[in-house]
Amino acid sequence: MISGSLTVWVGNDKLTLRAGDYHHIPLNVPHTIQAGSEDTHALNISSPAGFAKLIARAGTPTHRDSRDADVDAERFMKVTAELGDVVLGPPGTTPADLAGGEGR
């Protein structure tokens, strides 16, 4: 974390990261990350590079980016499935929201 805060749900664990903190999210563990309300800046390192491929293929190009830009959810889901990732549910879904309240 560079500044601000992130709430991170990893499996059944929930933690808050602040400036100077870091956390490793293992492969194949349900997770989600939510930025805090303050000005948040973080460095995300993904290995292997599947997340970078997702952003490159499904992200909004810089020249079209604005607060009003819509996410192409259908494209995001298609690319996510092609890359073998699992989406927990609609935005804001946490691992605890999965059936039975348990991460898988």
NUDREN-771586 format. One line per 5 residues: number of its first residue (from 1); their letters; for each residue z, y, x of C-alpha. Coordinates in Angstrom, 1 decimal, always signed. Each point is the difference from the previous one (the first is absolute). Layout:
<atoms>
NUM) A) Z/Y/X  ...;
</atoms>
This chain:
<atoms>
1) MISGS) +0.0/+0.0/+0.0  -0.9/+3.4/+1.2  +1.6/+2.1/-2.7  +1.2/-0.3/-3.6  +0.8/-3.4/-1.4;
6) LTVWV) -1.6/-3.1/-1.4  +1.6/-2.6/-2.3  -1.1/-3.4/+1.0  +0.3/-3.2/-2.1  -0.6/-3.2/+2.1;
11) GNDKL) +0.6/-3.2/-1.9  +3.4/+0.4/-1.6  +1.1/+2.8/+2.4  -0.2/+3.7/-0.6  +0.6/+2.6/+2.7;
16) TLRAG) -0.6/+3.6/+0.7  -1.6/+1.1/+3.3  +0.5/+3.5/+1.4  -1.3/+1.8/+3.1  +0.3/-2.3/+3.1;
21) DYHHI) +0.3/-3.2/-2.1  -2.5/-2.9/-0.1  -0.3/-3.3/-1.9  -2.1/-3.1/+0.5  -1.5/-1.6/-3.1;
26) PLNVP) -0.9/-3.6/+0.7  -3.3/-1.5/-1.2  -0.1/-1.6/-3.4  +3.2/+1.8/-1.3  -0.4/+2.1/-3.2;
31) HTIQA) +0.7/+3.6/+0.8  -0.5/+3.6/-1.1  +0.6/+3.4/+1.5  +0.8/+3.3/-1.8  +0.0/+3.4/+1.7;
36) GSEDT) +3.1/+2.2/-0.6  -0.3/+3.3/-1.8  +0.2/+2.1/+3.1  -2.9/+0.5/+2.5  -0.4/-3.6/+1.3;
41) HALNI) -1.9/-0.9/+3.2  -0.1/-3.6/+1.2  -2.0/-2.1/+2.4  -1.2/-3.3/-1.4  -1.1/-2.7/+2.4;
46) SSPAG) -1.7/-3.0/-1.6  -0.8/-3.2/+1.9  -2.2/-1.8/-0.7  -2.2/+2.9/-1.1  -0.6/-1.0/-3.6;
51) FAKLI) +1.8/+3.2/-1.4  -2.4/+2.2/+2.1  -2.9/-1.9/-1.5  +1.4/+0.6/-3.5  +0.4/+3.7/+0.6;
56) ARAGT) -3.5/+0.3/+1.6  -1.7/-1.8/-2.9  +2.1/+1.2/-3.0  +1.5/+3.3/+1.0  -1.2/+3.5/-1.1;
61) PTHRD) -2.3/+1.6/+2.6  +1.5/+3.2/+1.5  -2.8/+2.2/-1.3  +0.9/-1.1/-3.6  +3.8/+0.0/+0.4;
66) SRDAD) +2.0/+2.3/-2.2  +3.2/-0.3/-2.1  -2.3/-0.6/-3.0  -2.0/-2.9/+1.6  +0.3/-3.2/-1.9;
71) VDAER) +0.7/-3.3/+1.7  -2.7/-2.6/-0.7  +2.4/-2.7/-1.0  -2.7/-2.5/-0.7  -1.5/+0.4/+3.4;
76) FMKVT) +3.5/-0.1/+1.6  +0.8/-3.3/-1.8  -3.4/-1.6/+1.0  +0.4/+0.9/+3.6  +3.6/-1.1/+0.1;
81) AELGD) -0.9/-3.4/-1.5  -2.9/-0.4/+2.6  +2.5/+0.7/+2.8  +2.5/-2.6/-1.3  +2.8/+2.5/-0.9;
86) VVLGP) +2.1/-0.3/-3.1  +0.7/+3.0/-2.2  +3.5/-0.2/-1.7  -1.1/+1.9/-3.1  -0.7/+3.6/-1.1;
91) PGTTP) +1.1/+2.8/+2.4  +3.7/+0.1/+0.3  +0.5/-3.8/-0.4  +2.6/-1.3/+2.4  +0.6/-3.6/+1.1;
96) ADLAG) +3.1/-0.2/-2.2  -2.3/+0.7/-3.0  -1.8/-3.3/+0.5  +0.8/-2.9/-2.4  +3.7/-0.9/+0.3;
101) GEGR) +0.8/+3.1/+2.0  -0.6/-2.0/+3.3  -2.5/+0.8/+2.7  -2.5/-2.8/+0.8;
</atoms>
